Amino acid sequence: MGNDAAWFDPYPTGSVLDGRYRIAGILGRGGMGIVYAADDLRLGNKLTAIKVLAPRPGAALLAEEAKLLMMVDHPHLPTILNYYPASGDLHETYVMTYIDGHTVADYYRANGSGLTFKQTMHAVKQLCSALYYLHTQAPPIIHRDLKPSNIMIDAKWQVKLIDFGISRRFRPDKGQDTVQLGTKGFAAPEQAGSGQSDERTDIYGLGALLFFMASGGLIYHPVSHHASRDDSFSFLKRDTPAAFKTVLRGLLQFDPRLRYQSIREVETALAPFMYQSYVSDEYMTVAANEIQTAKSPLSVCVLSLSSGAGATFLTHTLANLLGNKGISVSAAEYEHARPEWHAWLNGIRKWDDPDERKAVALDPRYMLYRQKLPAMNWFALQAVQDTEMTLADNRFMHMLRQTDASVHFIDLSQRWTDSHALQLMRSAHFVIAVGDPTVAKWRACDLKQLHDLSWETEAAGSRLLFVANKDVSFDARRAWLALFPAKPNAIVPRLPDEILLSQQWRGQWATDNKRLASKLNQALAPILKLLCNELNTE
C-alpha cells in the first residue's frame, strides 16, 4: 500500500457509521483500504467487519470488489451485509460478516512449521470449492491474489477466501489485463507480463499457496519454461507425500498451457491425498488455541542499512516511547550480534532496586534487566560468551515469550543478513530498516535483498518500514531520501551530540530528556501509530 493509504483511518474508535455500526477497532489494512471491527447496534451489538476503501485516482474501479461480493453466495466466500457508495464525506464502504479466526499467514508467523499436511489438505479442499464456484460464474470471476494473508480459517476450521480487491471477470475479447497486479511470489508469471489472467492464473496462485504451506512458509520462485529442472520441491516438509510434488509441478508450470486447465482437474489430481484431510475437532481446537496464544505479542525487528545508522538507538527509543504509553515491551539484542547493550544498560540509573535490576535470563547467554516504570524487559548479551555453548531448543524466542510482553523488539543492527536473522524478519509483524545520510557505506546487494524481502513480508501479511535517521539540511538531502527502496515512513532529525552524550553519562535514555522526547515522538509518530493500530490500543 502507498504511504498515503497507510495513514488512512477515517473512523476513530467509538464513532458510529450510519447510526448503526459502532467502530470497535482496526482489524487490519489491505492494499486498497482499512478494515474495522464494528458492533451492529441494531442486531444486539453483533460483531461485523467494515472495509473502507481509501480514495485514490481511479477510485471508481475499487467498487468492483463490492459488486462481485454482492453477487456471489458461497460458504467459503465472505458475505456482504451492507454497502455504502462514496458520497460527500463518506468513503466507499461495505459491511461484511465478521470471521472469528486467523489467516494462514498468522499460523506460519506464530509457528515456524505452520500447518500439517492434513490441515493443508483440509483447507485446500474448501478453497477448491470456492474457486470452482467463482470460475463457473458467467463470465468467470478470477481472484488473482491467492496468498497466505487472504485465506482465513475460522474457529471451526472453515476456510474463507477473502480480499477481492484485484479480482476481475474474464473477458475473452481482452488480449491482456488492463493492469498487472498481484503479490510477487504468488502471482502467476502472466500477471507481470502481457498476457491475460484467466482460471489458470488462480491455479498457479493455488500452487504457490500450497508450496508455501507444504514447505513451512517458503516463497516459490518460478522457474522459466526453458529450465531443465526445479529443485524447489526438495524443501517440502517431511509429512508431505513424495507424489504430491507431481501435483505441485502441474500447478506451477510457467506456461499456462502446461498447467492444469481447470479446478476440476486440480481436484482430481488432489483426490488421492484428500483422505488425509480429516482433522479431528480436538486437534483443531488445540491448534487454534496455540495460534491465539502465539499471535498475541507484536514482533518488531530493527536493522541498520550501514554501520552506525542507528538501529540500536531506534530500538531503545521506540521501546521507551511505547512503554510510556503503558504498553509492556521486551527488547533484545540479536543473539548473534556483538555484545553491546550490557555496557549501556549497566549505566542506566533508573532501576527500581539495584540489587534486583538484573538476572540471568532463560537463555543463559543473556542478562535480563527489569524496568517497572514504564514496564520494560531488556535482554542484553553477556559481555563474555561461552563459545562452546550450543542451544538447539530456540531458547531465544522462548526467553522473549516468557515475559508476556505485548511487543517484542529485536535489534538486528548489521547482522540482519544472517540466515537466522532473515528467518526472524520473515516471521515478524514489522521490520524497520534504518538508514542515515552516510550512503557511502550502503551496499547495492543489501538494498536488493531488502527489496526481495519486502514482497516476502507482504505476502506473509507483514510490513517493511523505512526510517531516515540523522536527518539534516544538505544539498543532496532529496537524493539521499530517494535512495531508500521505498519512501521513508518516518524521518528522524539529527539530535544534538552534546545532549545525547550528557544523557548517556547521566545514565538516562534520550527519551528522559523532554526536549529530545518531544522531537522523537513527533518524528516517529507514523511508526508508533502503525504499531499501536496493530495492537488496537489507540
N, C-alpha and C positions, 0 to 999 in steps of 0.2 A: 504494500500500500504506500502511496505517496506520503510525504511528510505532512501535508495539509490534512489528509484524511486521518492521520494518527492523532490529530488534535480534535477531530470531530466528535463532539459529545453534547448533543443539543438538549438532552433532557436530564436535569440533575435528579439525584435520588430523592424520592418523595413527591416529585411532580406527578400530575395526573393528566394523561392523554385522553382527550375527548370525553372528559368526565367519567371515564370508565377504567382505564388502565393506569395503576399507580406504580411508578418505576421503583423497583426494589434494589437494583444494582446492575452492574455490567457483567454479561456472560462472556463476551469476547468481541474481537474485532476481525472483520474479514477484509477481502480485497476491495470491497466497494462500500463498506459502511460499518455500523456498530450494532451489536445485539444486546438487548437488555432483558433481564428477568423482570416481570411485572405481575402484580396482583390484579385479577379481574374483579372489580368491585361489584359487578352485577351477578357474579356467579360464586359468591361466598369466598372471595379472595383466592380463587383458583389460580395457580401459577401458570403464566404464559411466557412465551418468548416473543420479543418485538424486535424486528430488524428495521433499522432506519438507514436509508441509502444516502451517502454523502453527496452533496451537489458537486458536479464537475462537468466539463464540456461533454456534450453528447449524452446528457442525463436521461434523455427520452429512451435511450437504449436500455437503461437499467430496469425499466418496468417489465422487461421481458421475463425476468425470474418470477415476478409475482403472477404474470399472466400464465406462465407454464404451471406454476403450483396450483393456481385456481382451477386448472383444467384436469389435473391428474388426481387419481384416487387409488392409493395402493398402501398396504400395511407397512411397507418398508420405505415409504417416502413421507416427508413432512406434510402435515395438514394445515392449510391456511384457514384462519378463522375470521380475519377481517383485513380490509385493505383501505388505505388512505392515499389517494394520489397527491402529488406535490401541489400545494395551493397556498399562495401568500407566504406566510412564515412557516407553514407546515411542510416538512420534508416528506418525501415519498416513504411510506411506512406500511409494513404489513405485520399482522399478528399471527403467530403460529402456536401449535401445541408445544408445551414445554417437554423436553426429553430429559428424563432423570437418568443420566448415565455419563459415560466418558467416551472420548474419541479413541480410535486405535492409536493415535499419536500419544495420548495420555498413558496408555498401557506400556508403550515402549519407552517413554520417558521415565516412568516410575520403576520399571523393572527391566533391566538390561536385556533379558531374553524375550520379553514380550509374551505373545500368545503361543500356546502349544499348537501342534499341527491339528489336533482335534478341534480346538477352539477356532482355528483359522478356517477349517472346513465348515464348521457350524455357521461362521459369518459369511463365507463366500456363497454358500447355498442360498442365503437370503438376498445377497447382493445380485446374484444372477437372476433371481425372480424379479427384482426391481428393474434391472436393466432390460430384461425381456419385455416387461410391461412398457417401458419408455420407447424401446426400439420398435414395437409393434403399433405405436400410435400412427396416425395418418395426418401429416408426414411424421417420420420417426423423430424422436427427441434424443439428441446426443448430449450427454452430460459434460464431457470434455475435461473434467477436473477430478478424476478419481485419485485421492491421496489420503494418507492416514488421518489428517485433521478433518476430513469431510465424511468420515464414517463414524457414526455414533452407535454405541452399544448400551442399551438401557439396563435397568436393574434386573430385568427378566431375560437378558441376553438376546433381546430382539434388536435387529440391526436397522438403522435408518441411514439412508444416503441423503446427505444434506448439501446445502450451498449450490444452488443452480445459477449462480451469478454469471457464468460464461457459457451456459447451455445454449443450444440452438437447435432449430428444426432443420433437418436435412432437406436440401433442395437440389434435385438432380441437375437443374439448369445452371447452377452456380459452379464454375470451374474451380474456384478456390474460396477459402474463407475470407471474409472481409477483413478480419483482424486475427492475427496469430496470438492466441492466448493459451494459458495452461501453466502448470507448475513443472519447472525443469526437474528431470529425474522421474517424472510420472507422465508427462505429456508425450504423445506419440511423435515420432520424427516428422510426420507430415504437418503437425501443428506449428512447427518452426519454419516450414518451407512454403512452397507454393501450392500444395495440394489442398483438397477439401476434406474436412473431417466428416466421417460417417460412422456407422456402427462399429467398424473395425478400429476406429480411434479409441472407443471405450474398451474394446477388447484388449488393446495394448495397455491402456491405463489399468485395467484389472490385473493384467500380468505383472506390471510394475508394482502394484499394490501387494499382490501375492508374494512377489520376490522379497519385498520389504518385510512382510510378516514371517515368511519362512526362513529368512536369513538372520532374524534377530534385530532387524532395524536398519539394514544396509540399503543404500540407494543403488538402483540398477543403472549402469552406464551402457547405453545402447551400442551395439557393435554393428558397424557398417555391413551392408549386404555383401561387400567384397571380402570380408574377413572369413578365414577358413575355419576358425574355432572361437568359442566363447567360454572362457574359464570362470565366468562369474558364478556359475551354479555350484562350484566346489565349496562355496561359503555357506551353503544351506545348513540349517541346524540338524542335529543328529536324528531327531524324531521325524524328519521329512523322508518319506519313501523315495528310493532312487528313481522309480518310474515317474515320480512327479516332475522330474526335470524335463521330461519329454513334453509334458503339458505346458510348462513354462516357456519352452522354446517355441511352441506353437503360438503362444500368446504374444511373445515379444519379438516376433520377426520384424526386421527393419522395413521390409517391403510389405505394405498392407495386403497385397495379393497372396502372400505366402502365409498369412495368419489364418486362424480360424475365421470363418466368414460370418458367423452369427453366434449369438449367445446360446442357441440351442446346440450348436456344435461344441461349444465350450462345456455346457452341462453334460453332454455325452462323454466328453474326454475326462471330465472330473468324476463321473459316476463311480468308477472303481474305488475312489478314495472317500466317497461320501458316507460309507458305512462307518468311517472313523469320526464322523462329525457329531456324534451324540456326546453331549456333555451333561453330566448329572447336575441336578439342581443344587446339591450340596457343594460341588466343585465350583459352580458358577457363583454362588454366594460368597464362598471364601475368596475367589479371585476378585470379585467386586469390592469386598472389604479391604483387600490388600491394596488395590489401586486407590481407594478412597483415603486410606492412611498414608500411602506413599506420595500422593499427589499434593498433600497439604503444604509442605514447605516450598517457597518460591526460590528456585535456584538461579543464581546470577554469577557468571564467570566474567572476570575483567582481565583484559590483556593490553600489552603495550605494543604499538607498531614499531618502536625502536627503544633502545636503552634510555632510561630517564624520562620517558614520555609522561609517566605519572599514573600507571595502573595502581600501584600501592597507595598513593595519595588519594586517588579517586575511590578505591575500595574503603579506606578508612573514613573518608568524608561521607560517602553515601550511607555507609553503615550507621554513622553517628546521626546523620540527618533523619534517617528513618527511625532510629532509636528515640530521637527527640519527639517524634510523632506518636510514641507509645507502642511502636511495633518491636517485637522481640527479634533480635538479629544474632546470628552466628557468622563469624568471618574467619577464614583460614588462609594461610599461605599454601600454595600448591605443594604437594608432598615431594615433588622432585625439584623444587626450587632451591636456590642458595639461601640458607637461613639468614634472615634479616630482621624479622619482626621482633625477635626476642630483645634486641638492644633497645628498640623503640618502646616496647611495652614495659620493660623493666624501669624505664624512666618516667612512666605516667604516674602522677601523684594523686589520682582521684579514686583509687580503690578504697572500698569501704573498710576493709580490715586487712592491713598489710600482711598479717600472718596467714590469711586465708585467700589472698588475692590470686594465687596460682597453685596449680596441682598438676601432676602428670595425667595426661588425657587417656582416653580409652586406647587411642593409638599412641604407643609409648614413645614415638618419635617427637611427640608434641607436648607442650605445656599449655594448660588451659588457664587463661586469665579471665576472671569473672568481674563484671561491672554491673552494678544493680541499678544505677540511675544515670542514663537510661539502661534498660535491661540488655546487656550485651555479653556475648561469649567470644573471646578472641583465642584462636588456636595458632600458636607460634611454634615453628620447628625449633627443637633444641639446638643450641649452638654447636654442640659436639654430637655427631651422629654415629651410631653403631653401624659400620659399613657391612657387617655380617648379618644384620637383622633382615629377615625376609617375612613379609606379611602377605599371605595369599588369600586372606579372607575379606578383602575390601574393607579393612578396618577404618580407612579414612572416611568413607561415606557413613559408616555406622557411627563414627565419632560425631559427625555433624548432626545426624538424625537424633542422637541420644539427648540433645539439648532441648528438643521440642520447640525450637525457634520457628518463627513464621517465615523468615528469609535466611537463606544461606548465601554468603558471598565467598567466592574462591578467587584469590589473587594469583593469576597465572603469570603475570608480568611478561617476560620474554620467552618463557618456556612453553608457550601455547602451541608450538608446532610439534611437541612430543605426541606420540600416538595416543597415550593415555589422556593427555590434556584435550586432544581433539574429541575423544570419546566423551569426556565431561562436558564439552561445549555442545555436542550433539544432543545430549540429554538435558541441557539447561533450558530454563524458560527464557532467559535473556543472556545474550553475550554482548559485552560492551567493549569495543575496541577504542583505545585512547591513542591519539597522535598529537605531537607538538610540532612547532614550525621548523625544527631541525630535520628537514626532509632528506638531507644528505645521508642520513642513517637509515632511511626507509629502503626496503628491498622490493623489487618488482615481483619476485616469486612469492613473497609474503602477501602482497596485495592480491595476486591471482588466487592464492589459497583462501584468502578471506572472501573473495568473490564467489568461489566454488562453495565455500561454507555457507554463504548467505542463502542460496537456494536449498541447501540441505536442511538448514534450520527452519526455513519457511515451510518446507514440505512436512516437517515433523511438528509444525504448529508453534515454533519458537520464533524469537526476534533477534536479529543482529543490529545493534545500535552503535553509532559512532559519536565520540566526544572529541572535539578540538580543544586541546588543553594549552595553557600558557599563551593565550591569545594576546597579541599586542598590535599596535598600528604600525605597519611597514608596507613598503611599496608593493611587495609580491603577496600580500595577505590574501587577496582574492584567488590568486593562482594556487596558493597553499591549500585553501579550503576546497578548491576544485579537485585536488589530488585524492581526496577521500573517495573510496568506492561508491559511497552514497552521501547525500547531503547530511552533514553532522546533525544529530538530534539535539546536541547541546554544545555551546561554546563557552568555555571557562576562561576568564581573563587571567593573565599572569599576575600573581599576588606578590606584594612587596616582600622581597627576600628578608629584609630586616625584621618584619613582623613574624614571618614564618619561623625564622631562626630563634627569635625570642620565645615563641610558643614552645618550640622543641626544648630549649634549655630550661624552660619553666616546668617541663613535664606536662604540657597541655596539648590537646588536639587543636587543629586550626579552627574547628567549629566552636571552641570555647571562647574565641575572640569574637565579640559582637559584630565588629566591622567585617571581618572575614566571613562569619556565618551568614550575614545578610547577602554578601556578594555570591557566595556559594549556593545558597538557597535559591536565589534568583536565576543564576546561570544553569543550575541543574534541575530547575522546575520541570522541564519536559520529561526528563528521565524519572524523576520522583513521581510524576503524575502517572506515567505508564506502569511503574511498579505498584503504586497504590491502587490503580484501577484493577490490576491483575489480582490483588488481594481483596478487592471490593471493600476497601476501608475508607475511601474518600466520600 
